[in-house]
Structures are given as C-alpha cells and as structure tokens.
C-alpha cells in the first residue's frame, strides 16, 4: 500500500509540474512598440471626454471643445465599450509622455495622437 501511495503522489506531482510548465510556455500577447507618444500638450486635467470610435480609435475632447484622435497600433479588444482605462508610460522618467493605455489587463500602444481639424 505504501508503494501505491508513493506512485499516486509521484503521478500527481508530475501532473502538477506539467500543468505549470504548460501555463508557463503559453504565448503571451506583447503589444507592438508605440509609434507615437502622447506628450502632454493636452492638459490631462482638462479632458472632458473619451469616446470610442472603434476598437482602434478614441475621440478625445478637452474642456475647450477641441477634438483629438487617439489611434492604437492594433485593435484593442473591449475599447469600444470601455468605461475606464489607465494611461501608461515606458519609463518613470517620462511621466509626461504616455505611450499607451491598459484596458482590462491588456496594454494597447499608441500609433498616433493628434488634433482633429
């Protein structure tokens, strides 16, 4: 009986190891590098709204009524229905230069942020 218990314990340990290895080697989505940076020529305290246009684009309006287009390097799942997100930077020294957003744990990088005319 003792040998059978050891065999079962070894089989369980092997299964746990294989599951952990499988989880570790799963592909992880890495966003492409940002092509542009949102440099704070827009005072982020004066933004009135972010409106999703599609899965790659936001329309941003400041309190003065100026419109900006925020585009991403690839589709950002959940963007069109997003209520909250976080702006991110690549480096703690560049706190005034945002390179993307985090939405539901996924990083979406900027392709372009520009005024709309």
C-alpha positions as CSV (number, residue, x, y, z in Angstrom):
1,X,0.0,0.0,0.0
2,X,2.9,2.4,0.8
3,X,4.3,1.9,-2.7
4,X,1.0,2.6,-4.3
5,X,0.6,5.8,-2.3
6,X,4.1,6.9,-3.4
7,X,3.2,6.1,-7.0
8,X,0.0,8.1,-6.9
9,X,1.8,11.0,-5.2
10,X,4.5,10.9,-7.9
11,X,1.8,10.9,-10.6
12,X,0.0,13.9,-9.0
13,X,3.3,15.8,-8.7
14,X,4.2,15.1,-12.3
15,X,0.7,16.3,-13.4
16,X,1.1,19.5,-11.4
17,X,4.5,20.1,-12.9
18,X,3.3,19.5,-16.5
19,X,0.3,21.9,-15.9
20,X,2.7,24.6,-14.5
21,X,5.0,24.1,-17.4
22,X,2.2,24.3,-19.9
23,X,0.9,27.5,-18.3
24,X,4.4,29.0,-18.4
25,X,5.0,28.3,-22.0
26,X,1.7,29.7,-23.2
27,X,2.1,32.6,-25.6
28,X,1.7,36.0,-24.0
29,X,0.4,38.9,-26.0
30,X,3.1,41.6,-26.2
31,X,1.9,44.8,-27.7
32,X,3.9,46.3,-30.5
33,X,6.0,49.3,-29.6
34,X,4.3,52.6,-29.6
35,X,4.8,54.6,-32.8
36,X,3.9,57.9,-31.1
37,X,3.9,59.3,-27.6
38,X,1.1,61.4,-26.1
39,X,3.2,64.3,-24.9
40,X,1.2,66.4,-22.6
41,X,0.5,69.3,-24.9
42,X,-3.0,68.3,-23.8
43,X,-3.6,69.1,-20.1
44,X,-5.0,65.8,-18.9
45,X,-6.9,67.6,-16.2
46,X,-8.9,69.4,-18.9
47,X,-10.1,66.4,-20.9
48,X,-13.9,66.4,-20.9
49,X,-14.4,63.0,-22.6
50,X,-13.1,59.9,-24.3
51,X,-15.4,58.5,-26.8
52,X,-14.6,55.2,-28.5
53,X,-14.9,55.3,-32.3
54,X,-14.0,51.6,-32.9
55,X,-11.6,49.0,-31.5
56,X,-8.5,51.1,-32.6
57,X,-9.6,54.7,-32.1
58,X,-10.8,57.1,-29.4
59,X,-12.1,60.6,-29.9
60,X,-10.8,62.9,-27.1
61,X,-12.4,66.2,-26.3
62,X,-11.0,68.8,-24.0
63,X,-12.9,71.3,-21.9
64,X,-12.4,74.0,-24.6
65,X,-14.2,71.7,-27.1
66,X,-11.0,70.8,-29.1
67,X,-11.1,67.3,-30.6
68,X,-8.2,64.9,-30.7
69,X,-7.8,61.5,-32.3
70,X,-6.1,58.7,-30.3
71,X,-5.2,55.7,-32.5
72,X,-3.6,52.5,-31.5
73,X,-1.1,50.2,-33.2
74,X,-3.6,47.3,-33.3
75,X,-7.2,46.5,-32.3
76,X,-7.7,46.8,-28.6
77,X,-10.4,44.3,-27.5
78,X,-13.0,46.0,-25.4
79,X,-12.1,49.5,-26.4
80,X,-15.4,50.4,-27.9
81,X,-17.2,49.6,-24.7
82,X,-14.5,50.8,-22.3
83,X,-15.6,52.9,-19.3
84,X,-12.2,53.0,-17.5
85,X,-8.6,52.6,-18.5
86,X,-5.1,53.7,-17.4
87,X,-2.6,55.7,-19.3
88,X,0.9,54.2,-19.2
89,X,4.5,55.3,-19.8
90,X,7.5,53.3,-20.7
91,X,9.8,54.9,-18.2
92,X,9.4,56.5,-14.8
93,X,11.4,59.5,-16.1
94,X,8.9,60.1,-18.8
95,X,5.8,60.7,-16.7
96,X,4.6,63.4,-19.1
97,X,4.9,61.0,-22.2
98,X,2.2,58.4,-22.4
99,X,2.8,55.5,-24.8
100,X,-0.4,53.6,-24.4
101,X,-3.3,52.5,-22.2
102,X,-4.1,49.5,-20.0
103,X,-7.5,48.1,-20.6
104,X,-8.7,45.0,-18.7
105,X,-5.1,44.0,-18.1
106,X,-4.0,44.4,-21.7
107,X,-1.7,47.1,-22.9
108,X,-2.6,48.9,-26.1
109,X,0.1,51.2,-27.6
110,X,-0.4,54.5,-29.4
111,X,0.0,54.7,-33.1
112,X,-0.9,58.4,-33.2
113,X,-2.4,61.1,-31.0
114,X,-3.2,64.2,-33.0
115,X,-5.6,67.2,-33.1
116,X,-8.6,66.8,-35.4
117,X,-9.4,69.8,-37.5
